[in-house]
Structures are given as C-alpha cells and as structure tokens.
Amino acid sequence: MRILLARHGETPWNAEGRYQGQIDIPLSPTGEAQAKALGERLRALDITRAVASPLSRAQSTARAALGTGREGMLQTDADLQEIAHGEWEGMLSSEINAKDPARLRAWREEPDTVLMPGGESLRQVLDRSWRGLANAADGLGKDDTLLVVAHDAVNRVILCKVLGLPIGKLWTFRQAPATLNLLEGPDVEHLEVVRMNDCAHHTAFFGEAKHRAL
C-alpha cells in the first residue's frame, strides 16, 4: 500500500503568518498554482482512493491533485482537519506574544505540553488524525495508492508516529504548502517513510516554498 500524504496549498493567512486552525480559509492564487502543480506531478499515477480534510483549502488542493475526471472519488473526513488553535485563530504571532507569551514560547519549544485556550493538544490531534488515516486506508491492497490531503500539524504528528519520534519533535522537519510525503507498507501500523516534504513540483531544489511554521 502506498499513501501519498499531502498538505494543502498556501492560503492568504499562511503568507501573513496568521494562525488559521479550523477557520475555513481558501487557497490564495499562489496556493492554487501549487495545487495545480501537484496535480501535474500525480497525473500519470493510478490513485485508488482519495480522502481530504473537509476544510476548503484541503478539498481544493485534493481536487486539483486528482485532476479532471478523478475529482468524483474524493471523500472527506473531519478527523483530518487542522488542529484547533482556539482563541489564537486569526491572530498573528506578534499579537499572541503580546497576550500569551509563555504559552507561545512553550508552543515553539515544547509543543506537546501546550493546550491552546479553547483549542486542542497535539495528542488529541494525533489520536483523531491517525484514526482518520486508518479509516482512509481500510481495505486497501498492497498495490493500491491512497491520496490524503490534510494540514501542517496533522501531517507532522502522523509523520512523527511513523518515524517513531515523540510528537514534541514535530518542528524538527518541515511541511511546505502542497508538499508531498510518500509512505509505504502493508498497513498503517507498518509504514515506512519513502519521501518527505517533497515539493519539487513547485519549488527548486535549494529553494523553499513560502511558509511560516506555526
């Protein structure tokens, strides 16, 4: 079984550095171009099943990734939506730092210890997103390919689990907009990371897609 784990393309709030969480912000023109480039990358691949977060930025990226004629296979699962940032949603880092500096510092240095006001912990995100991944992969065979389009924090905690890393290490690697991760294995409990944060379809090898880790 192959799992193509992608992140949605850039949104205006990504570019501004705003915490968007579960607020339904659409793709920016740059994000739409990134998603289209992802679709070109995947155009020749046979995709057995496709599941996305219900937030529009993920759905739009997934439809572009599938391309004309395959959009109808797309399903959504709320377990794959972005971490709820609670009261931080819609705010810039500078605004949060003025209001809640200790918690923001902990989010950057020890993120597994943080519960945002009115939001979720990383453990809660891992529990539901792993369930979503398992449900999406249920019944797939060894030669099947699953496309999953989710979000920054969701992808990071899933990758931490596959790599055997504590979820507090999620900032030690990147997830660029419309990036692609390739996981392979007989089932979700026995996956290996084949490719990670691969955005060669829209960014030069030594370049970096615009992204501000939140």
Secondary structure, 3 states (H helix, E strand, C coil): CEEEEEECCCCHHHHHCECCCCCCCCCCHHHHHHHHHHHHHHCCCCCCEEEECCCHHHHHHHHHHHCCCCHHHEEECHHHCCCCCHHHCCCEHHHHHHHCHHHHHHHHHCHHHCCCCCCCCHHHHHHHHHHHHHHHHCCCCCCCEEEEEECHHHHHHHHHHHHCCCHHHHHHCCCCCCCEEEEECCCHHHCEEEEEEECCCCCCCCCCCCCCCC
